[in-house]
Amino acid sequence: MKSSDRVRAGLLLDVYGPMLTPHQYEVWRLYYLEDWSLAEIGAAEHVSRAAVHDILERTQRMLEHYESRLGLLARAEKRRAQLSEALRLLDEAGVDSENLRRLRDTLGRLADEEDRGDV
């Protein structure tokens, strides 16, 4: 599995995790965030390896469905990109004033909040 898939899985869990059942949430977390095998999760959750696989497949479909309908993750990514672009443009402007420094600081704080997954 590509690392970008794991990152997306973690982001989807951050955004839509509260919409999952506790069991779905735990299986998803163990597999994608803790890197447990299907067999390890099955033993811990007292289900078969095949059941874990089914839970992961079903949860993937659910999370992607939520994202396609609500678009919260896409909007957060768009905000991050816009904040990064605004900071880049400010840095390129090269004008140094107190107001620009305050604007740069404010945008920097917003960008930091977005990086922490605050959606």
N, C-alpha and C positions, 0 to 999 in steps of 0.2 A: 504494500500500500504506500502510495506517495505521501510525503509529509504534508503537502498542500491539502490532501484529502483529510488528514488528521486535524489540521488546523481548521478546516471548514466544519468538520464534525464537532470540534470544541466550540466554535462560534455559534453553530446551530443550537448546541446544548445551552450555551449562555443565554441566548435570546428566547428560545422556545422550551427550554427544559421544564419550566413550571407547568406546561401544558401536558406533560407526560405523566404516566402513572409512576409511583415510586419504583416499581420493578423495572419498567422500561428505562427510567432515568439511570438506575444503578447499573443495569447491563450495558447501556450505552457508554456510561462513564468508565466502567472497568475496561471495556474493549478499546475505546478510542483514546481515553486520557491516561489510563494506567497500563495499557498495552498487555492486558491479560489475554490468554488464549481462550478459545471457545470452551475447551475442556475445563480449564480453571474456573471460568465463570459458571459453567454448568454445575461443577462441584460445589462452589460457594453458594449458588442460588438454588441448589437442589432440583435442577432440571437437566434434561439431556443436552448434549452438544447441539443436536439438531434443533431443539427448542430455542437455544440461545441464538442460533443462526436465524431462525424464523423471527424472533423478537427483533434482532438487529435489522433485518430486511423490512419488517413492518414499520419499525420506528424510523428508518431512513425515509420511507415513503411518506410517513406522516410529517416529519420535519420539513421535507422538501415541499410538501403540499402547503404547510403553514407559510413557508417562505414565499411560495408562488402567489399565495393569496394576500399575504400581509406585507411582504417585502421589507421587513424590518432590518434584516441583515444587509440587504442591498443599499438601503438608505443610509445605514451607519457607515458602510464602505464609501459611499458617495460623499458623506460629510467629512470623513477622514481625508479623502483625496482633495476636497475643496480647501480644507484647513491647511494641508501641506502646500498646496499651490499658493494660498494667500501668504503663508510664511515665506515661501521661496520668493515671491514677488516683492515682499517687503525687504528681504535681504538684498535683492538685486537693485532695489531703488537707491540704496546707498545714502539716502537722506537721513540725517541724524537729528532727531528732535525728541523732546520729552514725550509728546503725544504719540509719535511713532514707536518709541520704546514701550510705552504703556499698551499700545495696540498689539505690538509683537508679544508682550508678556501675556496679554489676555488670550490671544490666539494660541499661544503655546500651552496655556493651561487647558483650553478647550481641546486641543489636540491630545494632551496627556490623558484627559478624561475619556476621550474616544478610544485611545489605545488600551485602556483598562477594560474595555467592553461595555462601558456605560451607554446604553441605548435608550 
